[in-house]
Amino acid sequence: MKRTTYIWLAGTILALATICSAQSDSLGAYARAARKESKPTATKRFDNDNIPKDSHLSVVGNTGNDSSAASADAGNTPTSTPDAQASSALSQDQNAGNKVAPADLKAKADDQKGKIDLLSRELDVAQREYRLRAASFYGDAGGRLRNSAAWDKEDADYKKNIADKQKAIDDAKKSLDDLQEQQRKAGVK
């Protein structure tokens, strides 16, 4: 009786596994077909930097006059280092009364958020290292007696490092707040 039950149970499990694998294959095939059908068309996005200034912009479709798009794209090729471009863009922003494209503000804000995340992780690691070293130092009474001067120097260095990282995070957060304020003023969400 047990043998029959085990054989029946094994057959049922095998049948369910076969059905599930066949179903996932057909579902995968369906997803691949749907992805192939719904490829997004390449659309050109216009902003203040690449909008044609000498001709009209067609929202209906291609007019056969791609020279304005080519000239707009030719103006976007970088000719200097990214740092030089960033500093020149910053000076242009300041000279133009802080009028910055909304996409640029959003990109700057996202970069700043990434920088804050990285600085926060570095601060967290530094604090954990400090706590481990302090626990190790204070846990060894002989080490405290032998190396108290060296520990005082290391302790001061760690605390200074942690304070510097905290200040960098505070500065980055202030910069992010300024960028978010600029976004709010520009109407960017």
N, C-alpha and C positions, 0 to 999 in steps of 0.2 A: 504494500500500500504506500509506504514511504517512497519507494522507488518511483512509482507512478506519479506521485505528487511532485517529486523533484524534476522528473522529466517534463511534466506538464508546465511547471513553473519556469524551467529553463527555456522551453519552446516559446512561452508567452513573452519572456524578456527578450529573446532573440527576435521575435516578430516585431515587438515594439521598437527595438533598436533599428531594425531595417526600415520600418515606417518613418521613424524620426530622421534617419540619414537621407532617405529619399525625399522627404519633405524639405529638409534644409537645402539639398541640392537644387530642387526646383525653385525654392525661394531665393537662393543665391543667383540662379540664372535669371530670374525675374528682376532682381535688383540690378544686375549688370546690364540687362537690356534697357531698363528704365534710365539708368545713368547715361548710357550711350545716346538715348533719344533726347534727353534733357540737357545737352551740353549748352552752357550759356554762350550767347553770341558775344563777340568781342565788341564792346561799346567804348567809345572814347568819352572820357569824362573831362569836362572843361572847368577850369577855375581861372582865377585872375592872372595866373602866370602863362597859361597856354591858349587863351581865347584869342582868335584872330582879330587884329585891330584894324586891318585895312580892307577886309571883306566881311560880308554878312555870314551869319551862322545859320545853317539849314538844320531844322529840327525834323524835317520830313524824311530825309535820306541823303544818299550821295548824289551830288550834282555833277560829278565828273571833274570838278575843280579841286583837286587834292593838293594844290600848291600851297594854299593857306595852312593846311594841316601839316604839310612837310616843313614849312617855314616855322610854324609854331613848335614842332618837334625839334627842329635844328637849334632853336633858342634854348632848349632844355638840356643840351649836352654839357656835362661838367668839364670845365677847362682848368680847374685848380683843385687843390686838396679839399677834403670835406671840412677841415677846420677853418680854412680861409673862407669857404662858402658860408659856413655857419656864422662866422664873425661878420662877414659882409651882409648877410641876411639880417643879423641882429642890428647892425648899424642902420640898415635900410628901414627896419621896423621902427627904430627910434626916430629916424628922420621923417618917416611918413606918419607920425602921430600914432604909432603902435597899431596901424592897420595891417593885420596879418590874416592870411586866408584861413578860413575855419578848419580846413583839412590840416594845415600846418599846426594850428593850435592843438588840435586833437592828437596829432602825432607827437608833438612836444610833450603834451600831458602824459601820453602813454609811455614815452621814454622816461619821463621823470618818475612815474609810478614804478617802472622797472628798476630804476636807480635806487629808489627808496626801499624796495623789496630786497635788493642786493645788500644795501648798507645795513638793513635790519638783520639780515642773516649773519653778516660779518660781526655785528655787535653781539648778537646772541652767542655766536661761537666764542668770541673773546671773553664774554662774561662766564660761559661755561668753563673755559680753560682756566680762568682766574679762580673760580670756585674750586675746581679740582686741585690746582696747585696749592691754594690756601688750606684745603682739607688735608692734603698730604703733608704740608709743612707743619700745621698745628697738631697733626696726629702723631708726629715723631718728636718726642720731648728732647731727645739727644740732638736732633737736627736743629731744633730751635736754639739750643745753647751754642752749638758750633757755628751755625750759619745765620745768625740774626742780622748781621750787617748786610750780607748779600741779599737776604730776603727783603729787608727794608728797601733796598734799591730796586729789586724786581717788583715789589709791591707798588712802589711809586710809578714805575714804568707801566705796569699793567693798568693802574688807575688812570694814568694820563692817556694811554691808548684808548681805554673805554670812554673817557670823557671826550676825546677827539672824535671818535666814531659817533657818539651821541650828538655832538655839535653838528657834524656833517649831516646826520639824519634830520635834525631840526632845520638846518639851512635848506635841505632838499624839500622838506615838507612846506616850508615858507615859499619856496619857488613854485611848488605845485599849486599852492593856494593862489599865488599870483596868476599862474596860467589859467586856473579854473575861473578866476575873476575875469580875466580877459575873454575866456570862452563865454561866460555869462553875458558880458557886455556885447560880444559879437553875435549872440543868439545861438550859439552852438550847444547842442545837448550832449 
